[in-house]
Amino acid sequence: MKPSRVRWDELPDSVHHRVAEILGSPVSVDAVQTHGTTPGLASRVVTADGTHAFVKVSHPSINNNIPDLNRREATVMSFLPEAAPAPQLLGTIDVDGWAGIVTSDIQGTHPELPWSDEDITTTLAALSRLAESTAGFHEQWEPFSARIQNYLSVWDTFTDTPPADLDPWITERMPDLAGRVERLSYHASGDTIVHGSVRSDNVLLCNEAAFLVDWSHAVVGPTWVDAAGLIIDIIHTDPLDAPRWNRADDLVKRVAAEFSPSTHGEPATEPIVDLLVAVLGISEFESRKPDPAGMPQLRQFQRERASRLRAWLWASEHLT
């Protein structure tokens, strides 16, 4: 996805001054980042004294929701320990309606698509670091269980009034699929920070390690959720051929063994597959809405994600 982005020189002086205050020197160079989903400014910057940083800021005139998401991200990042696989929060921007963050610059690259086995392993290691470094998180924050309620409401809507163009495979299996999403509540407990949006555009690879960016969707929950999110991105971006999709089947088992709670002593794949079903539902639902301001490709992204998840679940050995 390529959201609408603005350049540094298009921002008001008040934002320029605030960033210079945070970094101790005015910005002299900016490089707009094209990955991601949120409209506004997202740039790697260099100051006059040579400091490198990342600046993300938006205004309600661009999209009414993004400034509050940026404020939310700032709060989450202030909670993160130094050992977490994330940039360091250097300061926040909240002037003249513009809200955003300034962070250290992770001078890495996004994983190439399709995901390589090496990058998958590196990213899973980062998710393990996140779980370990935030275990026992005690701040008041949105729990993963609240996200499940959103998923459930979508499947309730589909059950009561399914869209006329809903894929027949979903319509025929509606009770089973909705039941799987309801079952997620039994696996929702956890006390670690969950990034909540693990995709290739939110992963940076640097010095044989992975770092996560864009923390605006973080919740508190179980460690397996982010690893399941990685599987969703792999299914979405892998070529449509059996060997690649068999890899996702194997990865479900691997994540169950490394991250998921066990059932009677055995790795539990059910929560992971049930979350894939939940994300299928929210993708189907959201993709039918009008385009949000400044994000013209989001609905197409959601349609593609729904199509890939639908095809994978139809063929998967885990959904019987």
GURO-513335 format. One record per residue (C-alpha): residue in one letter; residue number from 1; x, y negated, z. Coordinates in pm, 1 decimal. Example, Ala and Ser with C-alpha at 12.3 -4.5 7.8 and 13.67 -1.06 7.14 Angstrom:
<rs>
+------+-----+----------+----------+----------+
: type : seq :        x :        y :        z :
+------+-----+----------+----------+----------+
:    A :   1 :   1230.0 :    450.0 :    780.0 :
:    S :   2 :   1367.0 :    106.0 :    714.0 :
+------+-----+----------+----------+----------+
</rs>
This chain:
<rs>
+------+-----+----------+----------+----------+
: type : seq :        x :        y :        z :
+------+-----+----------+----------+----------+
:    M :   1 :      0.0 :      0.0 :      0.0 :
:    K :   2 :    111.1 :   -355.2 :    -70.1 :
:    P :   3 :    -80.7 :   -610.2 :    136.9 :
:    S :   4 :    -95.5 :   -983.6 :     68.4 :
:    R :   5 :    222.4 :  -1131.4 :    210.6 :
:    V :   6 :    335.4 :  -1490.5 :    257.0 :
:    R :   7 :    689.2 :  -1621.8 :    253.5 :
:    W :   8 :    877.3 :  -1797.6 :    529.3 :
:    D :   9 :    869.8 :  -2133.8 :    351.0 :
:    E :  10 :    487.8 :  -2115.6 :    335.6 :
:    L :  11 :    456.0 :  -2114.7 :    716.7 :
:    P :  12 :    393.5 :  -2434.9 :    913.2 :
:    D :  13 :    677.5 :  -2609.5 :   1094.8 :
:    S :  14 :    529.1 :  -2507.5 :   1429.9 :
:    V :  15 :    596.6 :  -2141.2 :   1350.8 :
:    H :  16 :    947.9 :  -2223.1 :   1222.3 :
:    H :  17 :   1023.6 :  -2406.7 :   1544.6 :
:    R :  18 :    889.7 :  -2126.9 :   1764.3 :
:    V :  19 :   1101.0 :  -1862.4 :   1587.6 :
:    A :  20 :   1411.0 :  -2084.0 :   1612.3 :
:    E :  21 :   1339.4 :  -2122.6 :   1984.1 :
:    I :  22 :   1324.4 :  -1744.2 :   2027.1 :
:    L :  23 :   1636.1 :  -1672.3 :   1820.2 :
:    G :  24 :   1837.9 :  -1977.0 :   1924.0 :
:    S :  25 :   1897.7 :  -2086.8 :   1566.8 :
:    P :  26 :   1679.4 :  -2178.5 :   1263.5 :
:    V :  27 :   1606.6 :  -1921.2 :    994.7 :
:    S :  28 :   1806.5 :  -1968.4 :    676.5 :
:    V :  29 :   1724.8 :  -1647.9 :    481.7 :
:    D :  30 :   1412.1 :  -1431.8 :    467.5 :
:    A :  31 :   1343.4 :  -1107.2 :    283.8 :
:    V :  32 :    974.0 :  -1019.3 :    247.9 :
:    Q :  33 :    892.6 :   -655.4 :    330.6 :
:    T :  34 :    647.7 :   -494.3 :     89.5 :
:    H :  35 :    566.3 :   -180.3 :    289.6 :
:    G :  36 :    285.3 :   -165.8 :    543.2 :
:    T :  37 :    -81.2 :   -261.9 :    551.7 :
:    T :  38 :   -124.8 :   -590.9 :    738.2 :
:    P :  39 :   -141.8 :   -921.0 :    548.1 :
:    G :  40 :     55.6 :  -1225.9 :    653.2 :
:    L :  41 :    429.4 :  -1269.1 :    689.2 :
:    A :  42 :    649.2 :   -962.8 :    747.4 :
:    S :  43 :   1011.7 :  -1053.6 :    681.2 :
:    R :  44 :   1362.7 :   -963.4 :    776.4 :
:    V :  45 :   1529.8 :  -1293.9 :    856.0 :
:    V :  46 :   1881.2 :  -1423.9 :    912.0 :
:    T :  47 :   1941.7 :  -1740.1 :   1113.8 :
:    A :  48 :   2197.9 :  -2012.7 :   1052.3 :
:    D :  49 :   2426.7 :  -1856.5 :   1314.2 :
:    G :  50 :   2401.8 :  -1510.4 :   1154.5 :
:    T :  51 :   2144.3 :  -1346.2 :   1383.0 :
:    H :  52 :   1931.6 :  -1077.2 :   1214.4 :
:    A :  53 :   1570.6 :  -1027.6 :   1322.2 :
:    F :  54 :   1226.3 :   -923.5 :   1199.8 :
:    V :  55 :    929.8 :  -1162.4 :   1206.8 :
:    K :  56 :    564.9 :  -1066.1 :   1167.2 :
:    V :  57 :    292.5 :  -1329.5 :   1194.5 :
:    S :  58 :    -57.3 :  -1387.9 :   1056.7 :
:    H :  59 :   -347.4 :  -1633.4 :   1074.1 :
:    P :  60 :   -727.7 :  -1585.5 :   1087.6 :
:    S :  61 :   -757.2 :  -1759.1 :    749.9 :
:    I :  62 :   -569.3 :  -1462.2 :    598.7 :
:    N :  63 :   -755.5 :  -1193.0 :    791.6 :
:    N :  64 :   -956.6 :  -1260.3 :   1104.2 :
:    N :  65 :   -848.4 :   -940.1 :   1282.0 :
:    I :  66 :   -472.5 :   -937.3 :   1227.7 :
:    P :  67 :   -367.3 :  -1206.2 :   1479.0 :
:    D :  68 :   -528.1 :  -1010.3 :   1764.0 :
:    L :  69 :   -363.9 :   -690.0 :   1639.9 :
:    N :  70 :    -29.6 :   -872.2 :   1648.5 :
:    R :  71 :    -98.8 :   -984.9 :   2005.3 :
:    R :  72 :   -186.5 :   -627.6 :   2095.7 :
:    E :  73 :    136.2 :   -503.4 :   1942.0 :
:    A :  74 :    335.6 :   -756.6 :   2143.8 :
:    T :  75 :    181.7 :   -628.3 :   2466.3 :
:    V :  76 :    252.6 :   -264.5 :   2379.6 :
:    M :  77 :    612.0 :   -341.4 :   2286.8 :
:    S :  78 :    661.8 :   -520.8 :   2617.9 :
:    F :  79 :    574.9 :   -189.7 :   2788.0 :
:    L :  80 :    821.6 :     19.9 :   2587.9 :
:    P :  81 :   1140.9 :    129.8 :   2764.4 :
:    E :  82 :   1477.3 :     73.1 :   2602.2 :
:    A :  83 :   1506.4 :    444.0 :   2520.7 :
:    A :  84 :   1192.6 :    441.5 :   2305.9 :
:    P :  85 :   1250.0 :    471.6 :   1928.9 :
:    A :  86 :   1139.1 :    114.6 :   1858.2 :
:    P :  87 :   1281.4 :   -230.5 :   1786.1 :
:    Q :  88 :   1336.3 :   -461.2 :   2081.5 :
:    L :  89 :   1074.3 :   -730.6 :   2133.1 :
:    L :  90 :   1256.4 :  -1065.8 :   2133.1 :
:    G :  91 :    959.4 :  -1297.9 :   2166.9 :
:    T :  92 :    602.5 :  -1376.2 :   2068.1 :
:    I :  93 :    446.5 :  -1640.7 :   1843.6 :
:    D :  94 :    109.9 :  -1799.3 :   1924.0 :
:    V :  95 :     87.9 :  -2149.2 :   1775.9 :
:    D :  96 :   -179.3 :  -2325.4 :   1569.0 :
:    G :  97 :   -370.6 :  -1999.1 :   1519.8 :
:    W :  98 :    -62.8 :  -1811.6 :   1397.5 :
:    A :  99 :      8.5 :  -1505.3 :   1613.7 :
:    G : 100 :    289.3 :  -1256.3 :   1582.8 :
:    I : 101 :    614.5 :  -1113.0 :   1707.2 :
:    V : 102 :    988.9 :  -1145.3 :   1664.4 :
:    T : 103 :   1187.7 :   -823.6 :   1710.2 :
:    S : 104 :   1535.3 :   -691.2 :   1655.7 :
:    D : 105 :   1593.1 :   -582.6 :   1297.1 :
:    I : 106 :   1629.1 :   -208.5 :   1243.7 :
:    Q : 107 :   1843.0 :   -218.1 :    932.4 :
:    G : 108 :   1729.2 :    116.6 :    803.0 :
:    T : 109 :   1521.3 :    249.6 :    515.3 :
:    H : 110 :   1181.3 :    412.7 :    494.8 :
:    P : 111 :   1171.8 :    786.9 :    421.1 :
:    E : 112 :   1161.5 :    865.9 :     52.1 :
:    L : 113 :    843.3 :   1036.9 :    -64.5 :
:    P : 114 :    767.6 :   1318.4 :    -72.9 :
:    W : 115 :    900.5 :   1368.2 :    278.8 :
:    S : 116 :   1220.8 :   1573.3 :    294.4 :
:    D : 117 :   1259.3 :   1846.0 :    555.4 :
:    E : 118 :   1553.0 :   1651.7 :    702.2 :
:    D : 119 :   1349.7 :   1331.5 :    746.1 :
:    I : 120 :   1064.0 :   1529.3 :    901.3 :
:    T : 121 :   1301.0 :   1678.0 :   1158.7 :
:    T : 122 :   1455.5 :   1337.2 :   1233.2 :
:    T : 123 :   1110.8 :   1181.6 :   1280.7 :
:    L : 124 :    990.2 :   1464.2 :   1504.6 :
:    A : 125 :   1300.8 :   1407.3 :   1718.3 :
:    A : 126 :   1200.7 :   1039.6 :   1749.9 :
:    L : 127 :    852.4 :   1142.8 :   1859.9 :
:    S : 128 :   1008.9 :   1366.1 :   2125.1 :
:    R : 129 :   1213.6 :   1067.2 :   2246.2 :
:    L : 130 :    899.9 :    857.2 :   2263.4 :
:    A : 131 :    721.9 :   1122.6 :   2469.9 :
:    E : 132 :   1015.5 :   1165.2 :   2706.1 :
:    S : 133 :   1081.5 :    793.6 :   2752.8 :
:    T : 134 :    717.5 :    701.0 :   2821.0 :
:    A : 135 :    611.5 :   1005.0 :   3026.7 :
:    G : 136 :    405.0 :    901.0 :   3326.4 :
:    F : 137 :    296.1 :    572.9 :   3166.8 :
:    H : 138 :     93.7 :    389.4 :   3432.4 :
:    E : 139 :    -21.0 :     60.3 :   3274.5 :
:    Q : 140 :   -390.4 :      9.6 :   3197.4 :
:    W : 141 :   -422.8 :     69.1 :   2824.7 :
:    E : 142 :   -667.7 :    218.4 :   2575.3 :
:    P : 143 :   -673.9 :    599.5 :   2608.3 :
:    F : 144 :   -674.8 :    840.1 :   2315.0 :
:    S : 145 :  -1017.1 :    960.5 :   2436.3 :
:    A : 146 :  -1165.3 :    624.0 :   2328.4 :
:    R : 147 :  -1040.1 :    687.1 :   1976.0 :
:    I : 148 :  -1216.8 :   1024.9 :   1981.1 :
:    Q : 149 :  -1546.4 :    849.5 :   2053.4 :
:    N : 150 :  -1500.0 :    649.7 :   1732.1 :
:    Y : 151 :  -1435.8 :    970.3 :   1540.4 :
:    L : 152 :  -1745.1 :   1132.5 :   1691.5 :
:    S : 153 :  -1971.4 :    840.9 :   1599.6 :
:    V : 154 :  -1867.8 :    877.7 :   1235.2 :
:    W : 155 :  -1957.0 :   1246.9 :   1228.1 :
:    D : 156 :  -2286.7 :   1172.6 :   1404.6 :
:    T : 157 :  -2364.4 :    924.4 :   1126.7 :
:    F : 158 :  -2275.5 :   1176.6 :    856.9 :
:    T : 159 :  -2490.1 :   1441.2 :   1025.6 :
:    D : 160 :  -2793.5 :   1210.9 :   1048.9 :
:    T : 161 :  -2760.6 :   1026.5 :    716.6 :
:    P : 162 :  -2487.4 :   1172.6 :    494.3 :
:    P : 163 :  -2382.9 :    951.0 :    201.1 :
:    A : 164 :  -2526.7 :   1069.9 :   -128.6 :
:    D : 165 :  -2177.2 :   1106.4 :   -275.1 :
:    L : 166 :  -2031.4 :   1299.6 :     20.0 :
:    D : 167 :  -1839.1 :   1604.2 :   -101.2 :
:    P : 168 :  -2061.1 :   1917.3 :    -87.6 :
:    W : 169 :  -1788.1 :   2105.4 :    101.1 :
:    I : 170 :  -1826.4 :   1859.5 :    389.6 :
:    T : 171 :  -2207.0 :   1867.5 :    376.9 :
:    E : 172 :  -2215.5 :   2248.2 :    385.8 :
:    R : 173 :  -1974.4 :   2267.0 :    681.4 :
:    M : 174 :  -2105.4 :   1965.4 :    870.8 :
:    P : 175 :  -2193.9 :   2144.4 :   1200.0 :
:    D : 176 :  -1853.9 :   2316.5 :   1219.1 :
:    L : 177 :  -1656.9 :   2004.2 :   1128.7 :
:    A : 178 :  -1848.8 :   1782.5 :   1372.1 :
:    G : 179 :  -1803.9 :   2047.3 :   1642.1 :
:    R : 180 :  -1429.6 :   2047.3 :   1588.7 :
:    V : 181 :  -1413.4 :   1672.3 :   1643.6 :
:    E : 182 :  -1620.9 :   1706.7 :   1960.8 :
:    R : 183 :  -1378.6 :   1975.0 :   2081.5 :
:    L : 184 :  -1093.4 :   1723.4 :   2061.9 :
:    S : 185 :  -1208.2 :   1576.5 :   2393.1 :
:    Y : 186 :  -1074.8 :   1887.4 :   2570.3 :
:    H : 187 :   -723.6 :   1803.5 :   2448.6 :
:    A : 188 :   -733.2 :   1424.4 :   2486.8 :
:    S : 189 :   -554.9 :   1388.4 :   2820.0 :
:    G : 190 :   -199.3 :   1262.8 :   2835.3 :
:    D : 191 :     19.3 :   1003.5 :   3000.6 :
:    T : 192 :    258.7 :    901.5 :   2724.6 :
:    I : 193 :    244.2 :    615.4 :   2475.6 :
:    V : 194 :    115.8 :    738.9 :   2140.6 :
:    H : 195 :    219.6 :    524.1 :   1842.9 :
:    G : 196 :   -104.3 :    607.2 :   1664.7 :
:    S : 197 :     -0.9 :    532.1 :   1306.3 :
:    V : 198 :    292.1 :    754.0 :   1206.2 :
:    R : 199 :    334.4 :    707.5 :    831.5 :
:    S : 200 :    636.5 :    668.1 :    607.9 :
:    D : 201 :    590.0 :    288.7 :    595.6 :
:    N : 202 :    605.1 :    275.9 :    978.0 :
:    V : 203 :    923.4 :    484.2 :   1004.6 :
:    L : 204 :   1274.5 :    347.2 :    957.3 :
:    L : 205 :   1573.8 :    580.5 :    927.8 :
:    C : 206 :   1899.5 :    441.5 :   1062.7 :
:    N : 207 :   2222.8 :    614.3 :   1171.8 :
:    E : 208 :   2067.4 :    963.4 :   1153.0 :
:    A : 209 :   1781.9 :    858.8 :   1382.2 :
:    A : 210 :   1423.6 :    745.2 :   1323.6 :
:    F : 211 :   1254.4 :    436.0 :   1466.5 :
:    L : 212 :    885.2 :    349.2 :   1468.3 :
:    V : 213 :    751.2 :      4.4 :   1376.8 :
:    D : 214 :    399.8 :   -147.1 :   1390.1 :
:    W : 215 :    274.4 :    -59.6 :   1738.8 :
:    S : 216 :    -61.6 :   -234.0 :   1706.1 :
:    H : 217 :   -259.7 :     93.5 :   1710.9 :
:    A : 218 :    -86.7 :    251.9 :   2010.6 :
:    V : 219 :   -289.9 :    436.2 :   2275.0 :
:    V : 220 :   -211.3 :    644.2 :   2581.4 :
:    G : 221 :   -253.6 :   1016.9 :   2534.2 :
:    P : 222 :    -96.6 :   1357.1 :   2466.8 :
:    T : 223 :    237.0 :   1398.6 :   2292.4 :
:    W : 224 :    105.8 :   1608.0 :   2003.1 :
:    V : 225 :   -107.8 :   1329.9 :   1849.7 :
:    D : 226 :    175.2 :   1145.1 :   1673.6 :
:    A : 227 :    322.6 :   1468.3 :   1538.1 :
:    A : 228 :    -21.2 :   1552.1 :   1396.2 :
:    G : 229 :    -25.2 :   1205.2 :   1238.9 :
:    L : 230 :    301.5 :   1287.5 :   1064.0 :
:    I : 231 :    141.2 :   1602.2 :    920.0 :
:    I : 232 :   -145.4 :   1390.4 :    786.9 :
:    D : 233 :     98.5 :   1162.1 :    605.6 :
:    I : 234 :    282.9 :   1460.6 :    460.8 :
:    I : 235 :    -42.1 :   1609.4 :    330.7 :
:    H : 236 :   -134.9 :   1270.9 :    185.3 :
:    T : 237 :    195.8 :   1213.8 :      7.0 :
:    D : 238 :    313.2 :   1563.2 :    -91.5 :
:    P : 239 :    265.0 :   1684.1 :   -450.6 :
:    L : 240 :    -43.3 :   1896.8 :   -511.7 :
:    D : 241 :    121.9 :   2237.0 :   -529.6 :
:    A : 242 :    102.1 :   2544.5 :   -308.6 :
:    P : 243 :    464.5 :   2555.9 :   -181.4 :
:    R : 244 :    442.8 :   2199.2 :    -52.6 :
:    W : 245 :    104.9 :   2252.4 :    110.8 :
:    N : 246 :    221.0 :   2578.6 :    264.5 :
:    R : 247 :    491.0 :   2365.8 :    426.2 :
:    A : 248 :    218.1 :   2163.9 :    600.5 :
:    D : 249 :     62.4 :   2489.3 :    725.0 :
:    D : 250 :    397.0 :   2588.9 :    873.2 :
:    L : 251 :    441.6 :   2243.4 :   1023.0 :
:    V : 252 :    109.5 :   2275.0 :   1208.7 :
:    K : 253 :    250.5 :   2582.9 :   1382.5 :
:    R : 254 :    580.5 :   2408.8 :   1453.6 :
:    V : 255 :    411.6 :   2104.8 :   1607.5 :
:    A : 256 :    185.1 :   2330.2 :   1812.3 :
:    A : 257 :    489.4 :   2507.7 :   1952.9 :
:    E : 258 :    689.8 :   2190.4 :   2022.9 :
:    F : 259 :    424.5 :   1934.1 :   2120.4 :
:    S : 260 :     81.1 :   2083.1 :   2178.3 :
:    P : 261 :    -75.4 :   2232.3 :   2491.2 :
:    S : 262 :    -90.4 :   2610.4 :   2496.1 :
:    T : 263 :   -398.4 :   2828.8 :   2511.0 :
:    H : 264 :   -354.3 :   3144.3 :   2717.4 :
:    G : 265 :     22.4 :   3114.8 :   2672.3 :
:    E : 266 :      6.5 :   3076.0 :   2293.0 :
:    P : 267 :     77.5 :   2756.1 :   2094.8 :
:    A : 268 :   -254.1 :   2586.4 :   2018.8 :
:    T : 269 :   -299.0 :   2481.2 :   1656.8 :
:    E : 270 :   -668.4 :   2398.0 :   1701.2 :
:    P : 271 :   -627.0 :   2042.7 :   1840.2 :
:    I : 272 :   -398.0 :   1951.1 :   1550.7 :
:    V : 273 :   -637.0 :   2081.6 :   1285.1 :
:    D : 274 :   -932.6 :   1925.6 :   1467.4 :
:    L : 275 :   -758.6 :   1585.5 :   1455.6 :
:    L : 276 :   -707.4 :   1628.0 :   1081.2 :
:    V : 277 :  -1083.3 :   1683.4 :   1052.2 :
:    A : 278 :  -1146.8 :   1371.4 :   1262.8 :
:    V : 279 :   -921.0 :   1159.1 :   1040.6 :
:    L : 280 :  -1093.0 :   1303.6 :    732.4 :
:    G : 281 :  -1422.4 :   1172.1 :    869.5 :
:    I : 282 :  -1296.1 :    824.0 :    954.6 :
:    S : 283 :  -1123.9 :    800.6 :    613.3 :
:    E : 284 :  -1446.0 :    899.2 :    432.5 :
:    F : 285 :  -1643.1 :    647.9 :    638.8 :
:    E : 286 :  -1404.0 :    351.8 :    617.1 :
:    S : 287 :  -1335.9 :    398.9 :    245.4 :
:    R : 288 :  -1700.0 :    317.1 :    168.9 :
:    K : 289 :  -1675.9 :    -29.6 :    326.3 :
:    P : 290 :  -1591.9 :   -349.7 :    132.8 :
:    D : 291 :  -1225.0 :   -443.6 :    100.2 :
:    P : 292 :  -1098.2 :   -631.3 :    407.0 :
:    A : 293 :   -947.7 :   -975.9 :    351.3 :
:    G : 294 :   -588.7 :   -964.3 :    228.1 :
:    M : 295 :   -584.9 :   -582.9 :    205.2 :
:    P : 296 :   -711.2 :   -501.6 :   -146.9 :
:    Q : 297 :   -561.4 :   -151.8 :   -162.9 :
:    L : 298 :   -669.3 :    -21.4 :    178.1 :
:    R : 299 :   -994.9 :    140.8 :     64.2 :
:    Q : 300 :   -819.1 :    319.1 :   -222.4 :
:    F : 301 :   -559.9 :    443.9 :     28.1 :
:    Q : 302 :   -839.2 :    577.7 :    249.8 :
:    R : 303 :  -1013.4 :    746.2 :    -44.1 :
:    E : 304 :   -689.7 :    917.5 :   -141.6 :
:    R : 305 :   -626.4 :   1025.1 :    218.1 :
:    A : 306 :   -977.3 :   1170.7 :    245.2 :
:    S : 307 :   -937.7 :   1355.5 :    -84.0 :
:    R : 308 :   -603.4 :   1509.6 :     17.0 :
:    L : 309 :   -722.0 :   1610.8 :    365.2 :
:    R : 310 :  -1040.2 :   1759.4 :    220.7 :
:    A : 311 :   -842.3 :   1967.4 :    -28.6 :
:    W : 312 :   -587.8 :   2080.5 :    231.1 :
:    L : 313 :   -851.8 :   2177.6 :    487.6 :
:    W : 314 :  -1044.7 :   2366.4 :    220.7 :
:    A : 315 :   -736.4 :   2573.2 :    136.7 :
:    S : 316 :   -582.8 :   2595.2 :    483.5 :
:    E : 317 :   -539.2 :   2918.1 :    674.4 :
:    H : 318 :   -614.7 :   2724.4 :    992.5 :
:    L : 319 :   -974.0 :   2635.9 :    903.3 :
:    T : 320 :  -1170.7 :   2957.2 :    892.5 :
+------+-----+----------+----------+----------+
</rs>
